[in-house]
Amino acid sequence: MDIFTNLGIGFGVALSPLNMLYCFFGALLGTLIGVLPGIGPVATIAMLLPVTFTLPPISALIMLAGIYYGAQYGGSTTAILVNLPGESSSAVTTIDGYQMARNGRAGAALGIAAIGSFFAGCVGTVIIALFAPPLAEVALKFGPAEYFSLMVLGLVAATVLAHGSLIKAIAMTIVGLLFGLVGTDVNSGIARFNFSISELSDGIGFVGVAMGMYGFAEIIGNLEQAEHREVFTAKVTNLLPTWDDIKTCAWTMVRATALGSFLGILPGGGALLASFAAYAMEKKIVKDASQFGKGDIRGVCAPESANNAGAQTSFIPLLTLGIPSNPVMALMIGAMMIQGIAPGPQVMTERPELFWGMIASMWVGNLMLVILNLPLIGIWVRLLSVQYRLLYPAILLFCCIGVYSINNSNFDILITSLFGLFGYIAVKLECEPAPLILGFILGPMMEENLRRAMLLSRGDPTVFVTRPISGGLLLVTVLLISLMLAPAFKKTREEAFVE
């Protein structure tokens, strides 16, 4: 009965007029961000972090969460109608979605994307409600040694699951860790690695790193490409899929939701990995896979269900352990810190209205997205007629205003621009930015827990292996590294990401 009592508290918070308004705003803005190519939820949330200073904590987090899972919904609209994924996790949806639109079945594709997304979102939220509290109780037994081992495992797993070359992923993680060391040493109070630049005494700002690596770098990359859009201009009708379509997709929806829910919890996983994996899995499982790539409705249902399930369950490590599983969750941790909330398992016991309010708001937000998305398709398509050369300068302006407003410092804009250039070079070298972002946010936390564990054990390093939970986590880390170095696994991993 505890879970129903807690959900009652959560819905009481989520259904308050103010929080419903921010949930609606987050879902609407997330859909818009998903629809417009070149702007992702990471850059948007980073840009809105300064706004959260003035909002109540629960309202701010509900709005930011709505932007994240709303972007997964919006990305499918342009993937199907314009053959252009608005959000990276919708890239797979273009394969069959646009072919369905060309075959006169755009309405059915959009309808099954919305139904699959809603189903997966609801299931993902149920999983959070069921599994987050037990995990949080286990996490309350964690000490500095356990947290250090958990973060090491998280970084190793994020590196294994990163796209592209393994060496490049490791390099980006290490670079992120090094950037995280810049600033004042917590123990000694001595400034380190700041090259006598006073503005770096408090370290490099996370908002600048995230917005530069994702927002600025994405825009620079898009500007060098010719503007080419195959817009589906015919009027979209029959938005509800037929009963046969639903029967065809029923098990696909269930399988993709299960896979997406699992991958969302993993460090470095989330919506992007879930959508690609679900599509590949369906092609392997179904008997008649010959229609995949030619307008098979299951090719739309699988990635859209998986990416929404992954987006929801990626909140589990954040809410229970205070550990980000992807860059968006790292930004959510930043938002919690801005509000003076220490992320971790104590949030559930000390701030139950925040913990359960966020979970309940996800149900409310998913329902809002279904109601919002389908009737507004005409408006979203018209928005796509706005030329990028007009759109991107406006986005850059708002990004710079957001960065400047945090500390009222021109130096922050310079840092963001430098990371934008660095991010663009990284993209050109096929280095994924996600490991760097996770290394940057986890690096200082790892160092702090390492030092604390060594102080408590009087300098005895065996504390990390003699404590059962810490030793178990390090054992899993060693197994992952061994697996990573195995030639057979490396070959399978490369083939999977190529596909």
N, C-alpha and C positions, 0 to 999 in steps of 0.2 A: 504493500500500500504506500510505502514511502515515495516511490517514483510518481504515483498519481498526485500525492500531496505536493511534491516538488514541482511537477508540471503545472499544477494549479497555481502555485506561486509564479512560475514562469509566464503562464498565459495572462495572469493578472498584470504583470509588468509589460509584456509584449503588446497587449490589447489596449493599453492606455493611449489616449488620443495623440500625445506628443511622440511616443515611440512608434506608433503606427504611421505617423507622418514621416518620420525619419526612415522607417523601413520602406515605405512607398518611394521616398526620394532616392534611397540607395538602390532599390530594385530598378527604378526608372533610369537612373543615371548609369547603372551597370549594363542595362540593355542597350542604351545609347552607345556606351563605350564598346560593347561587344559588336554592335552594328558597324561602327566606323573603323575601317582597317587602319593599322598603324598606331592605335592607342590601346594599350592594354590596361588591365585592372591594377597592375603594379604601379605604373606611372600615375594613374588617376588617384589611387589611395595615397601615394606619396605626396601628390599635389594637395590633397585635402587634409593631410595631417595637421597643418597649422590651424585649420578650421576647428579641429576637435578640441583645441584649448578652451574654447568658449562653451562647449556642449556638455551636458551631463554625461558621465562615463558610459552608462548603458545605452543611451541614445547614439553616442558616437560610434560605439562598437557595432550596434545593430545596423547603422547606416553603412559602415565600411564592409561588414559581412555581406550586406545586400548587394553592394557593388560587385563583390567577387563572384557570388553565384549568379547574379543577374547577367554578368558578362558572358557566362557559359550559355545562357539562353539566347542572348542577342547575337552571338557569333554564328549561330546556325542560320539566321535569316539571310545574311549576305552570302554565306557558303552555298545556300540553295539557289538564291535568286541572282547572284552576281558572280558566282564561281570564284569568290574571294573570301577567305576566312576572316571575319572581323576579329576573332580571338584565336590564338594559335591552337588551342585545343579543338577548334572546329575545322582544322585543316583537312582531316580525314572525311568530314561530312561533304566536302565539295565533290569527292569522287563520284558518289552515287546521287547526292542531292541535286546537283546541277543537271545531271542527265535526266532525273525525274522531272525537273522543271521543263526541260526541252521536249520531253515526251508528253507534256500537257498535264503532269501530275504534281505541280508545285504545291497545290493546296494540301494534298495528302502527305507530301514530304514535310511541310511545315507543321501539319497537324500531328504526325507521329513523333516529330522532334519535340514538340511541346508536351505531348502525353508521356513520352519516355523520360523527358527531363523532370516532369512533375513527379512521376512514380519514383524515379531514382532519388530525387531530392527528399521526398517524404521518407523513403526507406533509410537513406543516409542519416536523416535526423533522428529516426527511431534508434538506429545503431548508436548514435552519440548518446542519446538519453539512457540506453541500456548499459553501455560499456564504459562510458566516461566516469561515472561515480566509483565503480570498483577499481578502475585504474588509478583514479585520484587517491583512493585509500591506500593502495600499494605505494604510490609515489610519496605519500606522507612519511613512509619509512626510509626514504632515500636520504643519505647524508652526502657530504661533498664528494666522497670517493665514487659513490653510485652515479651522481650527476656528471662527474668528469667522464666516467666510462660510457655513460649513455650518450654524451655529446660526441665522443670519439666514434662510437658506433654509428651515430647519425651522420657524421661527416663522411665516413667510409661508405655507408650505404648510398648517400647522395652522389658520391663520386662514381660508384658502380652503375647507378641508374642514370647518370648524365649521358646526354647524346654525344655522339662523336667519339674522338680518340680518348682513350683512358688516360694517357700521359697528359694530354691537354686539360682534362678534367681535374687531375691531381694538381697540376700547376696552378690552375685557377683557384682551387681550394687553398693552396699555400699562400698565394698572393692575397686572398681575402683575409687569411689569418694574420698576415704581416700588416695589412692596412688596419686591422683591428687593434694592433699593439700601439699605434700612434696615440700619444696623449700623455697624461700624468699617471705615473705608477700609483696604484691605489694604496699599496703598503708603505712605500718610502716617500711619496709625495713629490718625487722628482720627475720633471718633464723628460720624455724620451722620444726619440725618432721624429721630433717636430722641426728639426733644422732651424731652431731658434725663431720659428714663426709663432708669434704669440697666439694667433687665431687657432692654432692646432693644439694648444695646451689642453683643451678638453677632448681632443680626438677629432677624427673626421666625422662629420655629421652623417648619420645613416640615410636621412632623406636625400641629401645630395648624391650619395653613392647610388641609391636605388633609382632616383629619377634620372641621373646621368646614364647609368648602365642600361636602363630599359627605355625611358621616355626619349631622351635626346638621341641616343644611339639608334633607336628604331626609326626616328624621323629622318636622321641623316641618311640612313640606309635606304629609306623609301624615296627620298628626293632624287637619288641617282638612277632610279628605275623609271622607265617610260610609263606614263599613266595609261593603263589599258584595262577597260572594264567591259565584260560581256554582260550587260545588264538585261535581265529577263523583264521585258516591258509589258507583256500581256497581263491582263487583269487576272488576279489570283482568285479562284473560286473553289468551292467545295473544300473548305479547310479541315473538315473532319474526315479522317481516313475511313474506308469501308470496314465492315465487320471482318471480311476476309483478310484485310491488311492487319487488323489488330490480332487475329488468330495467328497469322504468319509471324508476327513480331513478338508474341507473348513470351515465349521462352528466351528469345534473343534479349528482350528487355530484362528478364530475370538474371540471365547469365552475365550480361554487361554490368548490371547494377551490383551484383556480387563481386565481380572482378574489380570494378571501379572503387567500391567501398574498401576493399583490401588495399589496393594500390594507393589510395588517398592517404592512408595512415603512414605509409613508408616515407622516410626522409628522402627528399628529392622526387617523390611521386606526385600525387595530385592529379588534376584534371587532364593535363597534357599527356602524360604517360598512359593514363587510363583509357583515353579515347583511341590512341594508336593500338594499344594492346587488345582492346575489345574488338576492334575491326579485324585485326589479324586472327584472333581466336575464332570469330564467327566464320571466317573464310576456311579455317581448318575443320570446324565442327560440322557445318551444314553439308548436306549431301549434294545439293545442286548449287555449287558456288560459282558456276559459270556466268551467272548474271551479275555478279559483283563487279562494279566498275561500269555497268551499262544501265544503271537505274534501279538497282534492287533496294526495296524499301528497308530491308534489314541492315543495309550499309549506312542508312541514316539513323536508324533506331539504336544500333549498337554504340557508336561513338557518343551520341548525344546522351544516352542513358548513363554511360560510363563516366563521362566528364562531369556530369552533375553529381553523381554519387561520390566521385573522387573529391570534388570541391567541398562537399559537406563533411566527409569523414576526415579531411585534412585538419579540421578544427579539433580533433580528439587529442593529438599531442600538444597542441597549444593550450587547451583548457585543462588538461590533466597534469602535464609535466612542465608546461611553460617552455617547450622546445618547438621551434618552427620547423615544419616539414617542407616548406617551400618559401620562395621570396615573399609571397603575399602574407603568409602567416608571420614572417619576420617583421613585416610592416605592422601587422596587428599587435605584435609584442611592443613595437615602438609606440603605438597608439595607447596601449595600456600603461606604459611607463610615463607617457606624457600626462596621463590622468592620475598618476601617483599610485597605480595598482601594480604590485609585484606579481608577474605572471608565475603560475605554478599551482600545485594541488591545493594550496591554502585558499585559493579563490573560491572553491566550492563551499568550504566551511565558513569562511569569513564574509564572503559576498554572495550568498546563495541567490539573491534576486538578480545579480548580474549573470551568474553562471546559467541558471535556468531560464532567465529572461532571454538570453541569446539563443538558447536551444529552441524555445517556443517561437521566437521571432522568425526562425528559419521555416517553420511550417506556414506562418502567416505570409512570409516573403515569397515562398514557392507558389502559394495560391494567387497572390497578387500578380506574379509573373505570367501565369497561365492566362489570367483575365486581361492583362496588359498586352501581351505579345501579339496574339492573333489579330485583334481588331486594329492594331496600330501598324500593321505591316506596310500599308500604303505610305504612311508618313516616313517609316524607316527607309523605304526605297527612294523616296524623294530626297531625303537627306544625303543619299549617296551621289546625287547629282552635283553636290558642292565640290568644286575642284580642290584637289589636295594643296595646290600652291597657295590657295586662300586659307585653307583649314590649318595647315601646319604652323604658319607664323603665329596664328591666334593661340594655338596650343602651347607653343614655346613661350609666348608672353605670359600666359597664365601659370606655366611651370615656374618661370623666373619670379613672378609675384609671390607664388607659394613658398619658394625657397627663401626669398628675401625676408618674408614676413616672420620667419621663425626667430631669427636673431637680429633682424634689421641690418644685415651685413652683406656688403657687395662681395666679400671674400667667399661667402657660401655659393653665390652664383658662379664665381670663377671655378670653385671646386667642382660644382655640378657640370660645368662645361668641359672641364678636363676629363671627368669621368665619362662624359658623353663621347668625347673623342676616343678615350681608351676603350669604351664599349664598342664603338664602331670598328676600331682596329681588331678587337677580339672577335667580332662577328666575321670580319674579313678573313681572319686566321682560323675560322671555324671553332672558336673556343666559346663554349656556352657560359653565359654570365651567372646562372643559378648557383653553381658551386662557390663562386666568389662571394655572392651575397650571403649564403649560409655560413661560409667561413668567417666572413666579416662580423656577423651577428653572434656566432657561437664562440669565436676566438676569445674575446674578453671574459665570457662566462666560463669557458674551459680553464683559462688561466687562474681566475679567481677560485674556482673549486679545487684545482690542482694544489694551489698554495694553501688553501684552508685544510685540505686533507693531509698535506704534509706537516702542517703545524700541529694538527690534532694527534697525528701518529708519531710526533717528535722526530720527523725526518725519515721514517721507515717506509720505503716505497712498496713493501710487500702488502701494505694495507689495501691496495687496489685489487689484489688477487685473493687475499685471505677472507675478505668480506664476501659472503655468498652471491649477493645480487651483482655487485661490482665485478667479481670474478666471472660470473656467468655472462655478463654483457661483453667483457673483454674476450671471452672465449668465442662468442658469436662473431665479434669483430675479426679475430684471427682466422676463423673459418671463412668469412667473407673475403678477406685478403688472399687466402689460399685459393679460393674459388676464382678470384679475380685474376690470379697469375696462371691458372690452369689453361693451357692452349685450347682445349676443347670449349671451355666456357667463353674465352675471348672470341673465338670464331663464331659461336652461337650468338653472342651479344652483338657483334658487328652485323651479322646477317639480320637479326631482329630489328635493329635500328635502321638498317638500309631499307628493309621492307616497310 
